[in-house]
Structures are given as structure tokens and as C-alpha cells.
């Protein structure tokens, strides 16, 4: 052992300082590892979001069948390997896009369902659900491709989560306020969700969408009025 090292070892408190330095080094390594993991996680989330955004536009404008994975990765400016890291294939990517669209529409509608007047909230929210599906990209994804690509069971499950569940919430408020009769909530919400889905399909397939929109919104109002106390 060198003279310098011997002298260092002879300094009082050296062992404690050395342990402190070791602990600090371990902390810094742990912080660096966490920071690196966070950066990788953020980069992965950004890549996934870019793929969903690019696919949404392509699926919405060209349709599922006429959109290729190569087009999506070029539009997202990522590699095909990155795409397959996040999604099993085109159908899996479409499922993510479909759910993303339903979440977007649901968030808009839920904001209306929270209006102070539960009856007004119910009417405005249901009308907005129909209005949101006037968007051609949303129509293509949710009305024309979703059932064919994902199957009725998958579509129904997503609609229940992001449509029927919020509907159940506003209907519960209306019942507690004495505005709507005390019907069983779950089947009522599911039946109303089915009405809104078919209304959106009718508008999407109509030659005169605005006229069709007015027709279905009038009918929805009449149906809801039948629930009033």
C-alpha cells in the first residue's frame, strides 16, 4: 500500500466519509437509471401517439382496407420495427385508433352530461353524440369500418365503456332529481346507446346528412320525453 493511501486510511472519519461517498454514488446511479427509464418511457409513448395520430388520419380518409402499414409508418416518421413493438399489426393499430376516437367523443359528451340541469344535460349530451359523428373521419372509422374490422362484440364493449357508462351516470342524476322515472339503469343506458348508435349510422348513410340529423335528433328528444315523470 502506498504512503498516500496509508495516510488517507489514518485520517479520522475516513471510513464514514467513504461509506457516504458510496451511498451518494449509488443514489446517483439509481437516479440516472430512473431518468433513463423515464426518457425511454416518454419516447415510447410519443412513438405510440405518433402512430395512432397518423393511422387515425389515414384510416379516416382512405378507410381501413386502403391503408397500408408502410403508409402509416411513413406518416408517423417511425420505423416499421417501432410499429410492431407497440402493435401486433394493422388490426391492433386500428383497435387503438377506434378507442382513441371513442374516448375523444365521450370526453366531449361527458362535459355536457355534467351540466347542472340533468334533463338539459341528457338532451344536449345525446345531441352532441350524434353531432360528433358528422365528422367524415369519425364516420369512416366508427360507422363504416369498426364493426367489419373488430367485430360486433368488440365494438359493443367499447361503446358500453365510453357511451353507455356515461349515459348511466346522467340518467342516474335525472332519476334522483325526479325528472326521469325510476327505470332499471343498466338496460336503459344500453338501449339508449343503441338508439344513438343507429342514429349515427342513419346520418352517416344519408344523402342529406343535415336533414337526417334533424330527423334523428327530433326522434331522440321524443323518445327521451317518454321517460319523463
N, C-alpha and C positions, 0 to 999 in steps of 0.2 A: 504494500500500500504506500502511496507517495506521501511525502511530508505534508503537502497541502491538504490531502484527504484526511490524514490523521488529525491535523489541526482543526479541520472542519468538524470532525466527529467529537472533538473535545469541547466544542462550543456548547455551553449550557442551553437546553431547549432545542437543540438541533433536530432531535428525533421528532418532537412535536411539530416543528415547522415543516419537516419533510413529509409527515403524515398529512398536514394541512395542504401542502402543495399537491400531494397525490389526490386528495379529495377534490381539490379545485380542478385538477386535470380531468378527473372522472366526470365531474359536473359539466365541464366544457365539452367533453366528448359526447356526453348524453344530450346536451343542448344542441350540439352540431348534428347529431344523428336525428333528433326530433325535427330540427329545422329542415334537414334534407328530406325526411319523410313527408313533412308538410308541403314542401315545394313539389315533390313528386305527386302528392295527392291533388294539389291545386292544378298542376299541369294536366293530370289525368282527367280531372273534372272539366277543365277548359277544352280538352280534346273531345270529350264526350258531348259537351254542349255544342261545339262547332259542327260535329257530325249530325246531331239532331236538328240543328237550325238549317243546315244545308239540305238535309233529307226532307225536312218539312216543306221547304220551298219547292223542291223538285217533285216530291210526291203530290203536292198540292196543285202544281201547274201542269205536270206531264202525266200524272197518275202512277200508281204502283207498277203496273206491268211495263210501262215505257221508261222507267228509271232504272239505271244500272248502278251497281256498286262503284264502278270506275268513275261515273259522273259525280257521285256523292263525295268520294274522297278528293277528287279534284276541286270541287266547290268548297269543301271544308279545309283544303290545303293541308291534308294529313296523308300518311301512308296507308296502304291497304292493310298492312300489319297492325297499325294502330286501330283501324276499324274493327278488325277481328279480335283485337284484345278486349274491346268493350262490348261487341255484339257478335252473336253466333252467325249471323247472316242478314240478308235483306229483310226477311220477315221479322226477325227480332228487332231490327232497327225501326221498322215500320210500327211495331207494337209500342216502342218508346215514343215515337212521334205522335201516335194516336193518343197515348196517355197524356203527353205534354199538351196537346190541343184541348183535351177534355179538362185538364187542370186549369188551363187559361180561361176557358168559358165558365167553368164552375166558380173560379175566383171572382169573375165579373158579376155573376148572378148572386153569389153569396153576399156580396156587398149590398145588393138591393134587398135581399132577404132580411137584412139587419135593420131596415127602416123601422122607425118607432111604431107605425101603424101596421099591425100584422096582415090585415087584409090588403092594404096597398102594397106591402112588401111582397105578398104572394102573387098579386096580379102583375106588378112591374117585373118581378123576377122571372116569371113564366114567359112574359112577352120578350124579355131580353134574351132568354134561352133561344127562342125562335129567331130573333133578330141576328144573334151571333152566327147562326148557321146560314145567313145570307152571303157571307164571305165565300167566294168561289173556292179558295184553297181549303177552308174548313169543310165545305160541302164535299169536295173531292175525297178528302181523307176520311171523314166520319160517315158520310152518307153513301158514297159510291164504292169505296174500296175496303173499308174496315171489316164489314161482315164477310166479304168474299175472301179476304186475306187471313183474318184472325179467327173467323167462325163466330156464330151467334153467341155461344156461351161466354167467350172472352169479352165480346163487346158488351153483353148484358152485365157482366161482372163489373166492368169499368164504369158503365153508365150508372149502375147502382151506387158505386162508391162516390162518384163525383156529381151525380144528379139526384138520385133518389134519397140519399142520406141528407143532403142539404134541404131537399123538399120536406123531408120528415121533420126537420128542425123548424121550418117556418110554419108548417101545418100544426105542429105541437103548440107553437105560440098562439096561433089563431084559435085553436081549440080552448086553450087556457084563458084567452081573452073573451071567450064566449061568442066569437064571430063565426066559427065553423062548428058544426055539430060534432059530437064526440064519436067519430068513426074509428075503427081499428087503424092505427097509424101506418104500420108497415105495408099492408096491401094497398092502402090508399095512396101512399107515396109511389109505390111501384106502378100502380095503374096510371097515375098522373104522369109519371116519367114515360110510360109507354105512349100516352097521348101526345106528349111533347115530341118524342122521337118520330112518331108517324107524321106529326105536323111539319117537322123539319124536312122529312122525306118528300112530303107533298109539295112543299115550297121549292125544294131543290129540283124536282122534276117538272115543275110547272112552266108553261110557255110564257106566262105573265107572272113572274115571281112576286111583284109588289101586290098585285091583286090577290094572289094566293095567300100572301102574308096577312092581308086584311081579313080574308075569309077565315083562316085558321085562328087568328087572334080573337076574332069575334066569337067563334065557336068555343074556344078555351074559356073565355070570360063567361059564356052562358053555362058551360059545364061547371065551372067553379062556383058560380052563383047558386047552383043546385045544392052545394054543400053548406050554404049559409044557414045559420039558425033562423 
